[in-house]
């Protein structure tokens, strides 16, 4: 259907005084000081701004020619023949870049795709969606951080209720909104997208420097020895046959949820007491295990059906193994008399690392066991309880024996 113009008509254009203009449907007609008229076009085509001077009225240029230019440029864009200066990048909107990013990462065998996709679709794309990737600025990043700080946390946080305090659970930083750590994980995905866009030639430069929040101000939630015993007893009575081995592995290794559930038989070396983790967060590594866990796993593997490679098999899952164990875990936590708002699956990891530190194990060794990238990340656990520090000072006093 032909376009209809109500403002950009010949009678209306004749009425324009010098310096006045009319814009309609991407076409602008401006009357110059000399009385001539100039037609220009300013439109978005395939996510790219196209601005062109079509010509002067004195040279015979008409609105029809401006319309024809728009039709041609849109047709050329569909055929990927949009005339651009040589070497210029095609402008990508953030939502399109995010989709291409996830697809290429999947082809490259990228890590944590499920988590990256969740952070993009839940938060980053809704905020940056129609923003050109190359046009993002530090101000845009700061606006996003402020926006997320005003939103409720999607992870429930570590706020400590009266019930949790009565149970003696070590509290985390109280906050009803998205915490700095949560926002930092989202910014990490954004930073990785920028870096890959540079690597893949989508960008000529890094669009914006990302400043992350400082972390580590809050205390980490972990279970006491008594609470561990309560949880283990409740887990033994669970109707889920996979929950007990999951909890035991978590508490005796500090492995992450995804690392535990994706263990394969061939990854376990009972004699050397290690579990091979090919896709750990900080890179592939060997996970040391206790003698008790080695004996437990040897018996557990014998009871598994033959021909199934996974330690936690799930025929209904596309991956072939269980990917979530949240529901039985929550039920068991409640039955153990603990608060499921604060005792989550990741609490098993926090508990194992905290008790390693409190047992006097040096931080480099704890880092080797936990699989953290840096010692700074492990040092957070050294402040959870002062008893091990005081015990160390007592040993120093005994050794020095200063009168």
N, C-alpha and C positions, 0 to 999 in steps of 0.2 A: 504494500500500500504506500503511495507517495506521501512524503512528509507534508504537513500543512503548517504554514507560518502565520502567526497572528500579529507579530510585531515587526519582523524583518520583511516588510513589504515595500514596494517601490514608493507608494505615497508617504509611508513613515520615514523612509530614508531621505526623501526630498525635503522633509520638514526639519531635518537635523541642522543645528547651528554649528559653527566651527568649534571643534574640541569635543562635541557630543558623539555618543556611539550607541549602538543597539547590538545586543548579543542574544542569540536564540539558537538552540540545538547545536551548539559548538561553533557557530559561525558569528563573527563580529564584523560589523560595518561601522567605520569611524570616519567622521567628516573632519578633514584637516583644516589648518588655518588658511590655506590657499583656496579652499572650496572643493578640493578633490575628495574622493572617497576611497578608502582602502579596505579590502576584504582580507580577513585573517581567519585561520581555523585553529582551535585549541580543543583537542579531544583526547580521551584515553582509548588506546587500542591494545588489547591483549596485555593489560597491566602496564602499558608504557604511555607516557605523556607525549603527544604529537602536537607541535606548535609550528604553523607555517603561515607565511604571508603569501596570499594567493595572487593579488595584483590590485592595480588601481582602476577606479571607475573610468578615468580618462583614457585608459588603454583598452577599454572594451570589456573589462572583467565584470562578471555578473554573479549574483548569488547562485545561479545554476552551476557555474563552474566550481564554486566552493563546495556545493553538494556533491558534484561529480568527483572532486578530490577525496572527500570523505568516503564515498562508496568505494573508490579504487584502493585507498589505503587499507580499508578494512578487508577487502577481498585479498589484497596482497599479504596481509598478516595471516589470514587463514591458510594461505599457501606457503607460509614461512618465507615470503619474499619481501618482507618489510624493509624498505630502503633506509639503512642506518649508516652513519659514518663508519668507516673501516676500523675494526678493532673494538668497537663499542659493545659492551655487554648488554644482552637482553635483560630488561628489568624483571626481577622475580619478586612477586609478593611473598610475604613471610609464610603464609599458609601453603603456598605451592612449593616453596623451598623446603618446608618441613616435611611434606609428603615425599618429595624426591630424596631428601636426606634419609628418611627411614627406609625407603626402598633400596637405595644404594648400600646402606649399612647392612641390610639383610643379605644382599648379594656378596658383600665382602666378609660376611661372618662376624659382624660387629657384636659387641657384648651388651648385655642389659637392654635389649631392644624393647622388651615389654615395659620396663620402667621408663625408658626414654619416651616411648609412645604415650604412656599415661600422663607424664608431665607436660608433654607438648599439647595433647588434646584437651586436658583438663584446665590448663592455666595459660601456657604460652601462646597458643594459637588464638584462643578467644580474645586475648589482649592485643597481640601484634598482627593478627590475621591479614588485614589489608594494607599493612605498612610495607613499602618496598624494602627488601633485605638490605640493599646497598645504601638506603637512606636512613637506617637506624642510627641513633645518636646516644651519647651517654645520658642525655636528659630523658630519653625514652626508657632506658634501663632503670634510672632512678624512679621514674613514674611507676614502673612495674613493681619495683620493690615496695614503694609506699602503698600501692594498690593491694598487694598480697599481705602486707602487714595488717591491713584493715579487714581481711577476710578470715573466717573461722578456719582453723587447721583441719586438713582432711585426714589427719592421722590420729586424732584424738589427744595428742600431746602427752605430756607427763605431769599434768596437774595432779596434785595429791589431795585426795579427799580426807575427811576426818577418819573414815574407816581405814584408809590406807595408812595413815599415821599411827593409828591404834595397833595396826598389824606390824608396825616397825619397818615398813618398806621405805627404803631410802628415797627421799623425794627428788624430783627433777625441778627444773625452773618452772614456776607457775605462769601460765599464759593461755588465754582462751583463743588466741589468734594464731595464724601461721607463724611458726618459730623461725628464727634466723637460719637454723640448720636446714629446715624444710625448704626455705626460699633459696638457700645456697645450692641445694641439690638441683633445683630448677634452673638456676643461673649456670650451673655446670653443663647442663644439657645445651643451653643457649650458646655457651662458649664453644662447646664441641661442634655445634652446627656451624658457627662462624669459621672455625678452623678447617672443617671439611669442605666448606664452600670455597675457601681459598685454595685448598688442595685440588679440588675438582674443577677449578677455573670459573666458578660462578661469580667470584668477586676478585677485584684487583687489589683490595686492601681490606684489613680488618675494620669493619664498620664502626665499632664502638668498644671502648675499654670497659670491662665489667668489674666493678668493685663489689666484693662480697662482704657479708656481715662477719664480724668476729664471733667465734663460737667458743664454747667451753666454759661459759659462766655458770651454767646450771649443774646440779649434781645428777649423777646417773642412777637410774633405778636398777637395783639388783636385789637378789634374795639372800637372806642369811642362811647359815647352815641348817637351822631348824626349819626354815620355810622350804628349803630344797627337799628335806626329808618329807615334809607334808605333801609337796607336789609329786614326788616320786610315788608315794603310797597311793595317792589318788589316781595317778596315771596307770598304775598296775590294774586298777579296777575299771579302766575305760573300755568301752565296747569297740573302740578302734584299735585293731592289732598293730597299727603303725605308730601310734602315739608314743608308747613307751620307748621303743628304739629311737624315735626322733628326739625325745627329751633327753635320754641318756647321752646320745651323741652330742647334742647341743651343749649340755652341761660339762661334758668331759673333753670337749675339743674347742669350744667357742666358735664353731663353724656357723656361717650364716644360713638362713632358711633355704635359699635356693641351692646352696652348695650341698646341704644335707640331702635334700629330696632328689637331687640329680646324681647321687652316688651310684656307680655301676660296680658289679662284682669284681671286674678286673682291675678296678681302681684301688682295691683294698689289698694291702700286703700285710698279712697277719704276722709273719716272722719278723719283718722289719718294723712293725707297728707304725705304719703310715697309711694315709689315704691320699691318693693323687687327685688333685683338683685342677682339671684342665682349663676351666673358665672362671677362676677366682676374680674378685673385684680388682685386685692389685696385680693381676697376672697369674699364670699357672704356677702352682706350688705343691709341695708335699706337706700334708697336715700330720703332725705327730699325734699319736693316740696313747692312752694309758694301757697298762697291762690288763686291767679289768675290762676295758672296752674291746681290746683285741680278743679276749676269750669270749665275750658276749657276742661279738660279730661272727666269730667262727661258728658258734652254735646257731645263730640267727640265719646265716647263709645256708646252712645245711637244711633248715626247715623250709626254705623258699622252693617254689615249684621249679622243676628243671626247665632249662631253655629260656628263662626270663633273665635278662641282663641287669635289671634295675634292683636296687636294694629296697625301693619303695614303689613297686609296680602298680600301675593303674591302667587296665585295658581300655577304659572309657576315655582316657586322656589322649590327645593327639601326639603328645611327646612320648607316651608309653609309661610315664611315671607320674606319681602324685605331684601336683604343683601347689597345693594349698592344704593346710591341716588346721585351719583357724577354728572351725566349729567345735571339733572334739577338744581342742586345746582350751578354748574358753570354758566349756562345760567342766572340764577337769580342774581348771584354776578355781572356779566357783566351789566345786566339791572339796577342794583343798582348804577352803576358808580364806582365799586370797581375793584381791580385787582385780577383775579382768580389765578394768580401765587402765591399770598401771602395770600389771604383769602380762606382758605380751610375748609373742614368740621370740622377739629380739632380746627380751630380758634374759633368756638363757645365755646368750653370748656375753652380755654385760656381766652376768653373774660369774661366769667362768673366768673372764679376764680380771675382774675385780678381786676374786679370791686368789688368783695367781699372784697378783701384786701384793695382796695382804699376807701371803705366805712367804714373802721376802724374795721372790724370784726377780732377778735383775730385768730392767725394762727391755734391753735388746733381745733377751730370751723370750719375754712375753710377746714382743713384736713378731718374733719368728713363729710363735705358736698361733697367734691371733690373725696373722696375715695382714696387719695394718701396713700402710705405705710408709708412714713416718713414725719416729719416736714421739713426736709432739702429740700424735693422736692417742698414743698409749699413755702418755703422762697424765691425761685427764683422769685416768683411773687411780692414780696414786693419791688423789685427794679425797677419795670416798670415805675413808675411815682413818683416823689418826693412830689407831692401835699399833699397826705394823711399823709406823714411823717411830713411835715411842719405844717399841721393842728394839728397834735398831739402835736407838740412842742408849738404851739400857745395856746392850751388848758392847757398845763403844766404852761406856763407863767401866764395865767389868774388865775390859781388855787393858785400859789405861791404868786403872787402880790408882788414881791420883789422890794423895792424902790431903 
